[in-house]
Amino acid sequence: MSDQAAYTPPEIWSWSPGNGGHFAAINRPIAGATHDKELPVGRHPLQLYSLATPNGMKVTVMLEELLAMGHAGAEYDAWLIRINEGDQFGSGFVAVNPNSKIPALLDRSGPAPVRVFESGAILLHLAEKFGALLPTDPARRTECLCWLFWQMGSAPYLGGGFGHFYAYAPTKIEYAIDRFAMEAKRQLDVLDRRLAETAYLAGDDYTIADIAVWCWYGRLAQGLLYNGGTFLQVQDYENVQRWTAAIDARPAVRRGCMVNRVTGEPSGQLHERHDASDFETRTQDKLGST
């Protein structure tokens, strides 16, 4: 290991604004709103406020899958939340998600709106609401939920750990990159061993566990996350690659990955989604987002 500048933690930590690299403008050690801003509300029962990060894609993929299955009640409005501009700290957003993280869902289908935050909780809420993509057999349901919560617990090591120090940290720290690259590869191995046994994570059927995990580890296996594919030799995980390709081929997954996307090829971006026809038009004048 190469020499790194010595650092001794202070007795009491204090916040130094601006000392956060890529996310310095939005990171802070306190919660709550920074400004008053109401959220827009569309005409559908489900109102989603999000951005096409891996966590955001989980929900749009889920909603598009439900619609493809014929669940008309899953129609939704997807509003763009630009986290680099601090939209998640508006008073309306904080009221839906006090943690100020995307995605956040407001389910207005009942007598009173129900807020749902945390991507795994949203997936579970929608699966139970529509009776889809979640096994009913107790043992298979438990297996599905184990993998769903595995993803929720593991992704911070991939995103906040490997992704942050490899791609976003203002200073490349060998120890941190080595530590989290090792963990990312261990997680890929966990998945590869499981997928050597079954077609999907919970067994023979595609479930919310696959949606949750694919949006992180499938995108990583495709080399689309943090440009870390070569660094982590993702091509070596053959079972993960097979599973990744099978899910990527699903039309609903392709549509879900477009919603609230503001990066990449313009043809793959749908800043806001209010109707299925938006996938055909994709005009920024119609969407009202640039």
C-alpha positions in Angstrom: 0.0 0.0 0.0 1.3 3.4 -0.9 1.9 6.0 1.7 -1.2 8.2 2.6 -1.1 11.5 4.5 -1.6 10.8 8.2 -4.9 11.8 9.6 -5.8 11.9 13.3 -9.5 12.3 14.0 -10.3 15.3 16.2 -11.8 14.6 19.7 -15.1 16.1 18.5 -16.0 16.1 14.9 -17.3 19.3 13.3 -18.8 19.9 9.9 -16.8 21.7 7.3 -19.2 22.8 4.5 -17.8 22.1 1.1 -15.7 19.2 2.2 -17.7 16.5 0.5 -16.4 16.2 -3.1 -19.0 15.5 -5.7 -21.9 15.8 -3.3 -20.6 18.8 -1.2 -23.4 21.0 -2.2 -26.2 18.7 -0.8 -24.5 16.9 2.1 -25.2 18.3 5.6 -25.4 16.8 9.1 -28.9 17.8 9.9 -32.3 16.8 8.5 -35.4 18.8 7.6 -36.4 21.2 4.9 -34.2 24.0 3.6 -37.0 25.8 1.7 -40.7 25.9 1.1 -41.8 24.1 -2.0 -45.0 22.1 -2.5 -44.9 19.0 -4.6 -46.9 18.8 -7.9 -49.7 16.3 -8.0 -50.9 14.6 -11.2 -54.1 12.8 -12.1 -53.1 9.3 -11.2 -53.5 7.5 -7.8 -49.8 7.0 -7.5 -47.5 10.0 -7.3 -43.8 9.2 -7.5 -41.0 11.8 -6.8 -37.7 10.4 -7.9 -34.6 10.4 -10.1 -33.2 7.5 -12.2 -30.5 6.3 -9.7 -30.5 2.6 -8.9 -32.9 3.2 -6.0 -35.2 5.3 -8.2 -35.2 2.8 -11.0 -36.4 0.1 -8.7 -39.8 1.8 -8.4 -40.3 2.8 -12.0 -39.3 -0.7 -13.1 -41.8 -2.1 -10.7 -44.6 0.2 -11.8 -44.0 -0.6 -15.5 -44.0 -4.3 -14.7 -47.3 -4.0 -12.9 -48.8 -2.1 -15.9 -47.5 -4.7 -18.3 -49.3 -7.3 -16.2 -52.6 -5.5 -16.6 -52.8 -3.7 -13.3 -54.5 -0.5 -14.4 -54.4 0.9 -10.9 -50.6 1.1 -11.1 -50.8 4.1 -13.4 -48.6 6.8 -12.0 -47.1 10.3 -12.4 -43.4 10.4 -12.0 -42.0 13.8 -11.1 -38.4 14.6 -11.4 -36.4 15.4 -8.3 -33.0 16.8 -9.1 -31.0 15.9 -6.0 -27.9 17.8 -7.1 -30.0 21.0 -7.0 -31.5 20.1 -3.5 -35.1 19.4 -4.6 -35.2 16.7 -1.9 -35.0 19.3 0.8 -38.2 21.1 -0.2 -40.9 21.1 2.4 -43.3 19.1 0.3 -40.7 16.4 -0.4 -39.6 16.2 3.3 -43.3 15.7 4.2 -43.4 12.6 2.1 -39.9 11.4 3.0 -38.4 12.9 6.2 -35.1 11.3 5.2 -34.8 13.5 2.1 -33.8 10.7 -0.2 -35.4 9.5 -3.5 -37.6 7.7 -4.3 -40.7 8.8 -2.4 -44.2 7.7 -3.2 -47.6 9.2 -2.3 -50.3 6.6 -2.7 -53.6 8.6 -3.1 -55.8 5.6 -4.0 -57.5 5.4 -0.6 -59.5 7.8 1.5 -56.3 9.5 2.8 -52.9 9.7 1.1 -50.3 7.3 2.3 -46.6 8.2 2.1 -44.2 5.4 1.4 -40.4 6.0 1.5 -37.4 3.7 1.2 -37.2 1.9 -2.1 -37.6 -1.6 -0.6 -40.6 -0.5 1.4 -42.2 0.9 -1.8 -41.6 -2.3 -3.7 -43.2 -4.3 -0.9 -46.1 -1.9 -0.6 -46.8 -2.2 -4.3 -46.4 -5.9 -4.4 -48.9 -6.4 -1.6 -51.3 -3.8 -3.0 -51.5 -5.5 -6.4 -50.8 -9.1 -5.3 -47.9 -9.4 -7.8 -44.2 -10.2 -8.0 -44.2 -11.5 -4.4 -44.7 -15.2 -3.8 -47.6 -16.3 -1.7 -46.1 -19.6 -0.5 -44.6 -18.8 2.9 -41.2 -20.3 2.3 -40.8 -18.6 -1.1 -42.1 -15.3 0.2 -39.5 -15.5 3.0 -36.7 -16.3 0.5 -37.8 -13.3 -1.6 -37.8 -10.9 1.3 -34.4 -12.2 2.5 -32.9 -11.2 -0.9 -34.8 -7.9 -0.9 -33.4 -7.0 2.5 -30.0 -8.3 1.5 -30.0 -5.7 -1.2 -31.1 -2.9 1.1 -28.3 -3.8 3.5 -25.6 -4.5 0.9 -26.0 -1.6 -1.5 -24.6 1.0 0.9 -21.3 -0.9 0.7 -21.5 -0.7 -3.1 -22.8 2.8 -3.5 -21.6 4.7 -0.5 -18.5 2.5 -0.2 -17.0 1.4 -3.5 -18.9 3.9 -5.7 -18.1 6.9 -3.6 -14.4 6.2 -3.0 -13.7 4.9 -6.5 -15.7 7.4 -8.5 -16.6 10.5 -6.5 -14.2 11.1 -3.6 -12.0 14.2 -4.2 -9.0 12.2 -3.0 -8.4 8.6 -4.1 -7.6 6.6 -0.9 -6.1 3.2 -1.7 -7.2 1.6 1.6 -10.9 2.7 1.1 -11.0 1.6 -2.6 -9.4 -1.8 -1.8 -11.7 -2.3 1.2 -14.9 -1.6 -0.7 -13.8 -3.2 -4.0 -13.2 -6.4 -2.0 -16.7 -6.2 -0.5 -18.3 -5.5 -3.9 -16.7 -8.5 -5.4 -17.7 -10.6 -2.4 -21.3 -9.5 -2.9 -21.1 -10.4 -6.6 -19.9 -13.8 -5.6 -22.8 -14.2 -3.2 -25.2 -13.5 -6.1 -23.3 -15.7 -8.5 -23.4 -18.7 -6.2 -27.1 -18.2 -5.6 -27.9 -17.8 -9.3 -26.0 -21.0 -10.1 -28.8 -22.8 -8.2 -31.9 -20.9 -9.4 -33.1 -18.9 -12.4 -34.0 -15.9 -10.1 -33.1 -15.0 -6.6 -36.3 -16.4 -4.9 -36.5 -19.4 -7.2 -38.0 -20.0 -10.6 -40.0 -16.8 -10.6 -39.1 -13.2 -11.2 -39.9 -11.1 -8.1 -39.4 -7.8 -6.4 -36.1 -9.2 -5.1 -34.8 -9.4 -8.6 -35.9 -5.9 -9.4 -34.2 -4.5 -6.3 -31.0 -6.3 -6.8 -30.8 -5.9 -10.6 -31.0 -2.1 -10.4 -27.7 -2.1 -8.5 -25.8 -5.3 -9.3 -27.2 -5.9 -12.7 -26.3 -2.4 -13.8 -22.9 -3.0 -12.2 -22.6 -6.3 -14.2 -23.3 -4.4 -17.3 -20.5 -2.0 -16.6 -23.0 0.9 -16.2 -22.3 1.8 -12.6 -19.3 3.9 -11.6 -17.5 2.8 -14.8 -16.2 0.0 -12.5 -16.9 -3.0 -14.7 -13.4 -3.6 -15.9 -11.9 -2.7 -12.5 -14.1 -5.3 -10.8 -13.9 -7.9 -13.7 -17.7 -8.2 -13.7 -17.6 -10.4 -16.8 -16.2 -13.3 -14.6 -19.6 -13.7 -12.8 -21.3 -15.9 -15.4 -24.5 -16.6 -13.5 -24.9 -12.9 -12.6 -24.4 -12.1 -16.3 -27.0 -14.6 -17.4 -29.5 -13.3 -14.9 -28.7 -9.7 -15.8 -29.3 -10.2 -19.5 -32.6 -12.0 -18.9 -33.9 -9.0 -16.9 -32.5 -6.4 -19.2 -34.5 -8.0 -22.1 -37.8 -7.3 -20.4 -39.6 -4.4 -22.1 -41.0 -3.1 -18.8 -37.5 -2.9 -17.4 -36.3 -0.9 -20.4 -39.1 1.5 -19.9 -38.6 1.8 -16.2 -34.9 2.7 -16.6 -35.9 5.6 -18.8 -38.2 7.3 -16.3 -36.7 10.3 -14.5 -33.4 9.9 -16.3 -31.5 13.0 -17.1 -28.1 11.5 -18.1 -26.9 9.4 -21.0 -28.3 9.4 -24.5 -31.3 11.7 -25.0 -33.2 8.8 -26.6 -33.0 6.9 -23.2 -34.3 9.8 -21.1 -37.9 10.4 -20.0 -37.6 13.3 -17.5 -41.2 12.9 -16.3 -43.8 10.3 -17.0 -47.5 11.0 -16.8 -48.9 8.7 -19.4 -47.7 5.6 -21.3 -47.7 7.7 -24.5 -44.8 9.8 -23.0 -42.5 7.0 -24.1 -43.3 7.7 -27.7 -43.2 11.5 -27.6 -40.4 12.2 -25.1 -40.5 15.9 -26.0 -39.1 18.2 -23.4 -41.8 20.8 -24.1 -44.4 18.3 -23.1 -42.5 17.1 -20.1 -41.7 20.5 -18.8 -38.1 19.5 -17.7 -34.8 20.4 -19.3 
